[in-house]
Amino acid sequence: MQSVIFPAQTPKQQRFNLSSEDRKFLLQWMRTTPDKSVYPSYDSSEYYPAYAKFLMLGSERGLIPNKIKIFSKAGDAYGFLLDIAYIMDIEAKVEFMLSAVIYVNADGILNDNNYDYKTIGLPFMKNLGNTLYQYELNRNRVYHPNFDDILNPLQ
């Protein structure tokens, strides 16, 4: 995530071999929500705007505030719920990167599709993301982020 978001701050040998167009494509799809996707199009009754933006939003069905931009990759399998995200508030000028994995399989049986994503995993992810967000909103900082390198290629 860090080498995609901040390639210039990543040692050359650790960077992906991405052209500027490749990076723009990747950033666009890491941020795109189902309601903004034209192709493929998604059924909004199942794929709500915050779908798969686990950190900060959990399973909220409302819209993501315009000031919040989330670049992420999320997944779930066999009781594991995971998300890695770069989250920015363009109005408050705060940012953070967070990766989290939680195992939510109370019965211990794999492949039974009986996992605790909605009752334990998603609320945990939402609370974890919001806790860091609140911390960042209140943290005194000497330097504020410059989002131009991330947002300008997408406009």
Secondary structure, DSSP 4 states (H G I P E B T S, - for coil): -HHHH-GGGS-GGGS----HHHHHHHHHHHH--GGG--SS---TTTS-TTTT-HHHHTT--SPPPTTEEEEEEEEEETTEEEEEEEEEETTTTEEEEEEEEEE--TT--TTSS---IIIIIHHHHHHHHHHHHHHHHH---SS----HHHHGGG-
